[in-house]
């Protein structure tokens, strides 16, 4: 498996959110402010169903394309 940098994953997340009509997608570079993350990727949705769809798509794309899986998912059925 090739070694990808964080920007590659951020780009994949933004593309996944955009493909499912996520709105107002924002990428915040927070690496200088906190040790928990390098970036936050934030977007809005029109319903809780769309929020779940967006989260599922990001998780699916990262797992399928990069073999990256979340350590923990909070509040997910």
N, CA, C and O atoms as a printed pandas DataFrame, in Angstrom:
     atom_number atom_name residue_name chain_id  residue_number  x_coord  y_coord  z_coord
0              1         N          UNK        A               1    0.847   -1.177    0.000
1              2        CA          UNK        A               1    0.000    0.000    0.000
2              3         C          UNK        A               1    0.892    1.240    0.000
3              4         O          UNK        A               1    1.782    1.358    0.842
4              5         N          UNK        A               2    0.665    2.168   -0.935
5              6        CA          UNK        A               2    1.472    3.387   -0.959
6              7         C          UNK        A               2    1.216    4.242    0.278
7              8         O          UNK        A               2    0.129    4.216    0.854
8              9         N          UNK        A               3    2.220    4.989    0.669
9             10        CA          UNK        A               3    2.088    5.878    1.816
10            11         C          UNK        A               3    1.589    7.243    1.324
11            12         O          UNK        A               3    2.278    7.924    0.565
12            13         N          UNK        A               4    0.398    7.632    1.760
13            14        CA          UNK        A               4   -0.198    8.896    1.336
14            15         C          UNK        A               4   -0.082    9.915    2.459
15            16         O          UNK        A               4   -0.034    9.559    3.637
16            17         N          UNK        A               5   -0.039   11.173    2.083
17            18        CA          UNK        A               5    0.004   12.202    3.111
18            19         C          UNK        A               5   -1.419   12.669    3.442
19            20         O          UNK        A               5   -2.375   12.342    2.738
20            21         N          UNK        A               6   -1.533   13.420    4.499
21            22        CA          UNK        A               6   -2.827   13.863    5.005
22            23         C          UNK        A               6   -3.592   14.666    3.966
23            24         O          UNK        A               6   -4.815   14.553    3.880
24            25         N          UNK        A               7   -2.903   15.468    3.184
25            26        CA          UNK        A               7   -3.591   16.274    2.167
26            27         C          UNK        A               7   -4.309   15.402    1.145
27            28         O          UNK        A               7   -5.356   15.790    0.627
28            29         N          UNK        A               8   -3.758   14.227    0.851
29            30        CA          UNK        A               8   -4.417   13.285   -0.060
30            31         C          UNK        A               8   -5.746   12.836    0.527
31            32         O          UNK        A               8   -6.750   12.765   -0.182
32            33         N          UNK        A               9   -5.755   12.532    1.819
33            34        CA          UNK        A               9   -6.988   12.094    2.478
34            35         C          UNK        A               9   -8.001   13.236    2.563
35            36         O          UNK        A               9   -9.199   13.019    2.380
36            37         N          UNK        A              10   -7.527   14.441    2.838
37            38        CA          UNK        A              10   -8.418   15.597    2.900
38            39         C          UNK        A              10   -9.077   15.815    1.540
39            40         O          UNK        A              10  -10.282   16.055    1.465
40            41         N          UNK        A              11   -8.304   15.733    0.482
41            42        CA          UNK        A              11   -8.847   15.900   -0.864
42            43         C          UNK        A              11   -9.903   14.828   -1.152
43            44         O          UNK        A              11  -10.950   15.126   -1.726
44            45         N          UNK        A              12   -9.630   13.595   -0.760
45            46        CA          UNK        A              12  -10.596   12.508   -0.966
46            47         C          UNK        A              12  -11.876   12.754   -0.177
47            48         O          UNK        A              12  -12.973   12.486   -0.667
48            49         N          UNK        A              13  -11.735   13.268    1.052
49            50        CA          UNK        A              13  -12.920   13.570    1.859
50            51         C          UNK        A              13  -13.761   14.667    1.215
51            52         O          UNK        A              13  -14.986   14.556    1.151
52            53         N          UNK        A              14  -13.113   15.716    0.742
53            54        CA          UNK        A              14  -13.836   16.819    0.112
54            55         C          UNK        A              14  -14.557   16.322   -1.139
55            56         O          UNK        A              14  -15.709   16.689   -1.372
56            57         N          UNK        A              15  -13.903   15.503   -1.936
57            58        CA          UNK        A              15  -14.537   14.952   -3.140
58            59         C          UNK        A              15  -15.725   14.068   -2.776
59            60         O          UNK        A              15  -16.755   14.110   -3.450
60            61         N          UNK        A              16  -15.594   13.266   -1.714
61            62        CA          UNK        A              16  -16.696   12.407   -1.284
62            63         C          UNK        A              16  -17.880   13.244   -0.818
63            64         O          UNK        A              16  -19.022   12.951   -1.173
64            65         N          UNK        A              17  -17.621   14.276   -0.032
65            66        CA          UNK        A              17  -18.696   15.151    0.441
66            67         C          UNK        A              17  -19.370   15.871   -0.720
67            68         O          UNK        A              17  -20.596   15.980   -0.758
68            69         N          UNK        A              18  -18.587   16.354   -1.651
69            70        CA          UNK        A              18  -19.136   17.045   -2.804
70            71         C          UNK        A              18  -19.979   16.108   -3.668
71            72         O          UNK        A              18  -21.008   16.516   -4.204
72            73         N          UNK        A              19  -19.549   14.862   -3.803
73            74        CA          UNK        A              19  -20.284   13.904   -4.633
74            75         C          UNK        A              19  -21.661   13.583   -4.069
75            76         O          UNK        A              19  -22.555   13.174   -4.809
76            77         N          UNK        A              20  -21.836   13.764   -2.768
77            78        CA          UNK        A              20  -23.128   13.507   -2.124
78            79         C          UNK        A              20  -23.833   14.814   -1.753
79            80         O          UNK        A              20  -24.725   14.829   -0.905
80            81         N          UNK        A              21  -23.427   15.892   -2.388
81            82        CA          UNK        A              21  -24.069   17.205   -2.249
82            83         C          UNK        A              21  -23.939   17.828   -0.854
83            84         O          UNK        A              21  -24.847   18.506   -0.374
84            85         N          UNK        A              22  -22.804   17.586   -0.228
85            86        CA          UNK        A              22  -22.510   18.328    0.990
86            87         C          UNK        A              22  -22.379   19.801    0.643
87            88         O          UNK        A              22  -21.880   20.138   -0.430
88            89         N          UNK        A              23  -22.812   20.674    1.523
89            90        CA          UNK        A              23  -22.805   22.105    1.240
90            91         C          UNK        A              23  -21.809   22.835    2.144
91            92         O          UNK        A              23  -21.502   22.386    3.248
92            93         N          UNK        A              24  -21.320   23.956    1.653
93            94        CA          UNK        A              24  -20.412   24.809    2.411
94            95         C          UNK        A              24  -19.253   24.002    3.010
95            96         O          UNK        A              24  -18.984   24.088    4.208
96            97         N          UNK        A              25  -18.579   23.226    2.174
97            98        CA          UNK        A              25  -17.473   22.381    2.622
98            99         C          UNK        A              25  -16.287   23.282    2.979
99           100         O          UNK        A              25  -15.848   24.102    2.173
100          101         N          UNK        A              26  -15.787   23.115    4.186
101          102        CA          UNK        A              26  -14.666   23.913    4.689
102          103         C          UNK        A              26  -13.554   22.988    5.171
103          104         O          UNK        A              26  -13.821   21.964    5.800
104          105         N          UNK        A              27  -12.322   23.345    4.877
105          106        CA          UNK        A              27  -11.153   22.620    5.384
106          107         C          UNK        A              27  -10.396   23.594    6.271
107          108         O          UNK        A              27   -9.944   24.645    5.816
108          109         N          UNK        A              28  -10.263   23.237    7.534
109          110        CA          UNK        A              28   -9.559   24.079    8.494
110          111         C          UNK        A              28   -8.254   23.404    8.896
111          112         O          UNK        A              28   -8.265   22.270    9.376
112          113         N          UNK        A              29   -7.136   24.087    8.704
113          114        CA          UNK        A              29   -5.844   23.560    9.126
114          115         C          UNK        A              29   -5.667   23.898   10.600
115          116         O          UNK        A              29   -5.532   25.070   10.951
116          117         N          UNK        A              30   -5.666   22.888   11.466
117          118        CA          UNK        A              30   -5.614   23.110   12.911
118          119         C          UNK        A              30   -4.380   22.490   13.562
119          120         O          UNK        A              30   -4.254   22.497   14.787
120          121         N          UNK        A              31   -3.484   21.962   12.759
121          122        CA          UNK        A              31   -2.314   21.278   13.286
122          123         C          UNK        A              31   -1.441   22.129   14.190
123          124         O          UNK        A              31   -0.795   21.608   15.099
124          125         N          UNK        A              32   -1.414   23.438   13.951
125          126        CA          UNK        A              32   -0.625   24.339   14.798
126          127         C          UNK        A              32   -1.346   24.694   16.097
127          128         O          UNK        A              32   -0.742   25.243   17.018
128          129         N          UNK        A              33   -2.645   24.376   16.167
129          130        CA          UNK        A              33   -3.456   24.743   17.332
130          131         C          UNK        A              33   -3.723   23.586   18.286
131          132         O          UNK        A              33   -3.977   23.799   19.472
132          133         N          UNK        A              34   -3.664   22.357   17.765
133          134        CA          UNK        A              34   -4.003   21.188   18.579
134          135         C          UNK        A              34   -3.206   19.977   18.123
135          136         O          UNK        A              34   -2.719   19.934   16.993
136          137         N          UNK        A              35   -3.077   19.007   18.995
137          138        CA          UNK        A              35   -2.361   17.786   18.640
138          139         C          UNK        A              35   -3.308   16.659   18.223
139          140         O          UNK        A              35   -2.853   15.567   17.882
140          141         N          UNK        A              36   -4.612   16.911   18.246
141          142        CA          UNK        A              36   -5.550   15.828   17.923
142          143         C          UNK        A              36   -5.800   15.656   16.431
143          144         O          UNK        A              36   -6.275   14.601   16.009
144          145         N          UNK        A              37   -5.494   16.663   15.628
145          146        CA          UNK        A              37   -5.738   16.568   14.187
146          147         C          UNK        A              37   -4.903   17.606   13.451
147          148         O          UNK        A              37   -4.523   18.636   14.008
148          149         N          UNK        A              38   -4.626   17.305   12.173
149          150        CA          UNK        A              38   -3.972   18.286   11.318
150          151         C          UNK        A              38   -5.001   19.172   10.631
151          152         O          UNK        A              38   -4.773   20.365   10.429
152          153         N          UNK        A              39   -6.149   18.570   10.270
153          154        CA          UNK        A              39   -7.206   19.293    9.570
154          155         C          UNK        A              39   -8.561   18.882   10.131
155          156         O          UNK        A              39   -8.739   17.760   10.606
156          157         N          UNK        A              40   -9.511   19.807   10.068
157          158        CA          UNK        A              40  -10.920   19.502   10.273
158          159         C          UNK        A              40  -11.595   19.744    8.925
159          160         O          UNK        A              40  -11.366   20.768    8.281
160          161         N          UNK        A              41  -12.422   18.799    8.508
161          162        CA          UNK        A              41  -13.223   18.954    7.298
162          163         C          UNK        A              41  -14.671   19.045    7.765
163          164         O          UNK        A              41  -15.186   18.132    8.410
164          165         N          UNK        A              42  -15.319   20.156    7.433
165          166        CA          UNK        A              42  -16.657   20.447    7.931
166          167         C          UNK        A              42  -17.559   20.766    6.744
167          168         O          UNK        A              42  -17.132   21.405    5.782
168          169         N          UNK        A              43  -18.816   20.314    6.819
169          170        CA          UNK        A              43  -19.788   20.724    5.808
170          171         C          UNK        A              43  -21.180   20.694    6.416
171          172         O          UNK        A              43  -21.383   20.183    7.517
172          173         N          UNK        A              44  -22.122   21.245    5.689
173          174        CA          UNK        A              44  -23.506   21.240    6.148
174          175         C          UNK        A              44  -24.330   20.317    5.264
175          176         O          UNK        A              44  -23.942   19.975    4.146
176          177         N          UNK        A              45  -25.487   19.923    5.805
177          178        CA          UNK        A              45  -26.415   19.059    5.085
178          179         C          UNK        A              45  -27.830   19.514    5.408
179          180         O          UNK        A              45  -28.046   20.294    6.335
180          181         N          UNK        A              46  -28.781   19.024    4.641
181          182        CA          UNK        A              46  -30.165   19.459    4.789
182          183         C          UNK        A              46  -31.009   18.573    5.697
183          184         O          UNK        A              46  -32.147   18.926    6.010
184          185         N          UNK        A              47  -30.484   17.441    6.122
185          186        CA          UNK        A              47  -31.256   16.541    6.980
186          187         C          UNK        A              47  -30.304   15.593    7.699
187          188         O          UNK        A              47  -29.141   15.456    7.319
188          189         N          UNK        A              48  -30.807   14.946    8.733
189          190        CA          UNK        A              48  -29.987   13.961    9.438
190          191         C          UNK        A              48  -29.684   12.767    8.539
191          192         O          UNK        A              48  -28.634   12.137    8.673
192          193         N          UNK        A              49  -30.584   12.461    7.640
193          194        CA          UNK        A              49  -30.339   11.372    6.685
194          195         C          UNK        A              49  -29.163   11.719    5.787
195          196         O          UNK        A              49  -28.317   10.865    5.520
196          197         N          UNK        A              50  -29.097   12.961    5.316
197          198        CA          UNK        A              50  -27.987   13.370    4.467
198          199         C          UNK        A              50  -26.677   13.385    5.250
199          200         O          UNK        A              50  -25.631   13.036    4.703
200          201         N          UNK        A              51  -26.717   13.779    6.507
201          202        CA          UNK        A              51  -25.509   13.762    7.336
202          203         C          UNK        A              51  -24.959   12.341    7.408
203          204         O          UNK        A              51  -23.756   12.135    7.247
204          205         N          UNK        A              52  -25.823   11.365    7.647
205          206        CA          UNK        A              52  -25.384    9.967    7.705
206          207         C          UNK        A              52  -24.825    9.516    6.353
207          208         O          UNK        A              52  -23.810    8.822    6.297
208          209         N          UNK        A              53  -25.488    9.910    5.277
209          210        CA          UNK        A              53  -25.008    9.567    3.937
210          211         C          UNK        A              53  -23.624   10.150    3.682
211          212         O          UNK        A              53  -22.754    9.470    3.138
212          213         N          UNK        A              54  -23.415   11.410    4.075
213          214        CA          UNK        A              54  -22.111   12.051    3.899
214          215         C          UNK        A              54  -21.027   11.323    4.693
215          216         O          UNK        A              54  -19.947   11.042    4.172
216          217         N          UNK        A              55  -21.322   11.024    5.947
217          218        CA          UNK        A              55  -20.343   10.327    6.794
218          219         C          UNK        A              55  -20.025    8.948    6.238
219          220         O          UNK        A              55  -18.865    8.538    6.198
220          221         N          UNK        A              56  -21.056    8.237    5.810
221          222        CA          UNK        A              56  -20.851    6.899    5.241
222          223         C          UNK        A              56  -20.001    6.957    3.973
223          224         O          UNK        A              56  -19.145    6.098    3.760
224          225         N          UNK        A              57  -20.232    7.961    3.136
225          226        CA          UNK        A              57  -19.479    8.087    1.889
226          227         C          UNK        A              57  -18.005    8.388    2.161
227          228         O          UNK        A              57  -17.129    7.812    1.517
228          229         N          UNK        A              58  -17.728    9.278    3.101
229          230        CA          UNK        A              58  -16.334    9.580    3.451
230          231         C          UNK        A              58  -15.647    8.322    3.962
231          232         O          UNK        A              58  -14.542    7.992    3.530
232          233         N          UNK        A              59  -16.302    7.621    4.882
233          234        CA          UNK        A              59  -15.725    6.392    5.429
234          235         C          UNK        A              59  -15.497    5.356    4.325
235          236         O          UNK        A              59  -14.441    4.725    4.278
236          237         N          UNK        A              60  -16.475    5.180    3.442
237          238        CA          UNK        A              60  -16.363    4.206    2.349
238          239         C          UNK        A              60  -15.208    4.546    1.412
239          240         O          UNK        A              60  -14.409    3.677    1.063
240          241         N          UNK        A              61  -15.122    5.815    1.006
241          242        CA          UNK        A              61  -14.062    6.218    0.070
242          243         C          UNK        A              61  -12.676    6.032    0.659
243          244         O          UNK        A              61  -11.775    5.535   -0.016
244          245         N          UNK        A              62  -12.495    6.430    1.923
245          246        CA          UNK        A              62  -11.165    6.282    2.532
246          247         C          UNK        A              62  -10.805    4.814    2.705
247          248         O          UNK        A              62   -9.652    4.430    2.508
248          249         N          UNK        A              63  -11.781    3.993    3.071
249          250        CA          UNK        A              63  -11.515    2.565    3.243
250          251         C          UNK        A              63  -11.229    1.896    1.900
251          252         O          UNK        A              63  -10.279    1.123    1.775
252          253         N          UNK        A              64  -12.051    2.193    0.902
253          254        CA          UNK        A              64  -11.918    1.557   -0.408
254          255         C          UNK        A              64  -10.660    2.006   -1.146
255          256         O          UNK        A              64   -9.921    1.182   -1.684
256          257         N          UNK        A              65  -10.425    3.306   -1.168
257          258        CA          UNK        A              65   -9.326    3.843   -1.972
258          259         C          UNK        A              65   -7.973    3.823   -1.267
259          260         O          UNK        A              65   -6.935    3.743   -1.923
260          261         N          UNK        A              66   -7.977    3.896    0.089
261          262        CA          UNK        A              66   -6.710    4.060    0.808
262          263         C          UNK        A              66   -6.517    3.075    1.960
263          264         O          UNK        A              66   -5.493    3.114    2.642
264          265         N          UNK        A              67   -7.486    2.200    2.178
265          266        CA          UNK        A              67   -7.429    1.237    3.279
266          267         C          UNK        A              67   -7.280    1.952    4.629
267          268         O          UNK        A              67   -6.571    1.484    5.520
268          269         N          UNK        A              68   -7.963    3.091    4.758
269          270        CA          UNK        A              68   -7.960    3.874    6.001
270          271         C          UNK        A              68   -9.324    3.707    6.655
271          272         O          UNK        A              68  -10.351    3.991    6.039
272          273         N          UNK        A              69   -9.332    3.246    7.907
273          274        CA          UNK        A              69  -10.587    3.072    8.636
274          275         C          UNK        A              69  -10.537    3.889    9.923
275          276         O          UNK        A              69   -9.463    4.084   10.492
276          277         N          UNK        A              70  -11.690    4.366   10.384
277          278        CA          UNK        A              70  -11.702    5.163   11.614
278          279         C          UNK        A              70  -11.373    4.308   12.823
279          280         O          UNK        A              70  -11.709    3.125   12.871
280          281         N          UNK        A              71  -10.723    4.907   13.784
281          282        CA          UNK        A              71  -10.446    4.227   15.043
282          283         C          UNK        A              71  -11.729    4.041   15.836
283          284         O          UNK        A              71  -11.928    3.013   16.483
284          285         N          UNK        A              72  -12.603    5.051   15.781
285          286        CA          UNK        A              72  -13.850    5.023   16.529
286          287         C          UNK        A              72  -14.858    5.933   15.837
287          288         O          UNK        A              72  -14.500    6.992   15.322
288          289         N          UNK        A              73  -16.111    5.515   15.829
289          290        CA          UNK        A              73  -17.179    6.345   15.265
290          291         C          UNK        A              73  -18.213    6.557   16.363
291          292         O          UNK        A              73  -18.762    5.595   16.900
292          293         N          UNK        A              74  -18.473    7.801   16.689
293          294        CA          UNK        A              74  -19.403    8.149   17.767
294          295         C          UNK        A              74  -20.787    8.425   17.192
295          296         O          UNK        A              74  -20.918    9.097   16.170
296          297         N          UNK        A              75  -21.823    7.902   17.858
297          298        CA          UNK        A              75  -23.202    8.207   17.506
298          299         C          UNK        A              75  -23.658    7.618   16.197
299          300         O          UNK        A              75  -24.528    8.189   15.540
300          301         N          UNK        A              76  -23.103    6.503   15.800
301          302        CA          UNK        A              76  -23.429    5.868   14.528
302          303         C          UNK        A              76  -24.146    4.569   14.806
303          304         O          UNK        A              76  -23.723    3.795   15.665
304          305         N          UNK        A              77  -25.253    4.313   14.074
305          306        CA          UNK        A              77  -26.003    3.054   14.262
306          307         C          UNK        A              77  -25.240    1.871   13.729
307          308         O          UNK        A              77  -25.722    0.741   13.805
